[in-house]
């Protein structure tokens, strides 16, 4: 009798694991099938076109803060400022401080650079394939745009808000070109959202490459190598030291990560000390278990709707001491 009882529970336990494995495979298949559908729907959403040359009327000598939004891998731009700017929830929340949804203080980063015409920041068109270019090339595009815009607006300050790869590009730019200027540079603050500051695991890259080929691009391969060798190469230590240096020099720095993110692990997105305490104003947060769409089950994009992120951006924008 005891033997039959034991075998019964052993079989039940084994069948439980079989069910879990089957459910995992089903979720994986659904992600592969439905993620491209969702991504296409996102990329095809276009607000009304706005001619930035007609709406942008900024005095060259006025001291103002501009927010540069940097989207991540697989994003795109058609050469207009607002059509593919993204960050919809954050832009709506900025209405609290008097900014409109399509405000002239919002600037869109382009992976192919851009131009400044009549004092207005105009991004070049780029395709999803361009987002996979080497990270250093993307950093240079950001540097050139900021320098050109600053030549027309010499008193302008910038708040960089980057999601995913966009945050990594912003972090590298600030580390390379703002560090050492002790508050005299143009960067007022930097907020990264689920950004692979110290790379992303190779297994996640392979997983996502099954959904979109862009995940096999040079930038992503670099991030996978960095994560694999983050301790041997010292990249983890270098990023932490850079964060401490920027903070000491007066740059408001917040690195946010999401516990549920299966693309960029929170340990790579939120810089912490050995005890796990955040080194910046950011933190590792939790997001809803009931996302608005299937793609957000990955936990990677839900950070864009987190209230703490909006509060940080508003604080930097409105605080003249930052």
C-alpha positions, 0 to 999 in steps of 0.5 A: 500500500505504501509503495502504491501511494509513493508511486502515485505521488511520484507520477503526479510530480512527473506529470506536473513537470511535463505540463510545465514544459509543454506550457513553456513551449507553447508560450515560446511558439506564441511569442515567435508567432505573435511578436512580429504581428505586434511589432508591425502594428506598432511600427505602422502607427502614425500620428498626424504629420507635423512640419517641425520647421513651421512649429519650431521657433526657439530663440538662439540665446534662450536657456532651456532644457530639451529632452532627447528620446532614444528608442532601441533596437528595431525602431524606425524614423521616417524623417519627421520628429513625432511620427515614430518618436515613441515614449507615448506615456512619458510624453503625456505625463509631461503635460503636468509641467506644461509640455504638449504631446508634440512639444518643440522641447522633445527631440528624437534621436536618429541612428543615421544622424540628422541636421539642424535647420532654422535652429530645429532638430530634424532627424534623418530617416532610418530603418530597423536595420540601421539600429543594429550598426556598431554601438560606437557609430550610433554614439557618434551620431548622437554626439554630432547632433548635440554639438550642431544643435548646441552651436545654435542654442549655446545655453541649451541643456539636455536630458537624455531618455533612452530605452533598451539599446537607446539608453546604452548609446546615451550612457556611452555618449555621456561617459565619453564626452560629458565626464570630466566637465564638472557640470559645465557640459550640456547634459543635465541628466540621463535616464536609461530604461531596461538598457544593456549597460553591461550587455545581455545574455547570449541565450536571450539574443538567440531567443529573440533572433528567432523572432527578428533577424535584427537581433543577430546584428553587430550591436547585439553581438557586441552586447552578448560578448560583453555580458559573457566577459563582463567580469574578465574584461572589467566592463562591469567595474568600468560602468560602475566607476563611470556612473559614480564619476558622472554623479559626482560631477553633477549629472543626474543619473538614473538607471532603471531595470525591470525584474520581469524583463527576460531580454535585458536582465536587471543586473545589467540595466540597473547599476548596483554595488556588491550588496545590490543597492542602486548606485544611481537614482534609478532602481529595479522595479516590478511591472504589471503581470497583466500587460496591455499586449502580448509582446509586453509579456517579455517585460521589456517595454512595460518600464515605459509606463512606470510612474517612477520613471515619469516622476524622475523625468519631471523632477530633472526637467523642472529642477533648475539645480540639477 
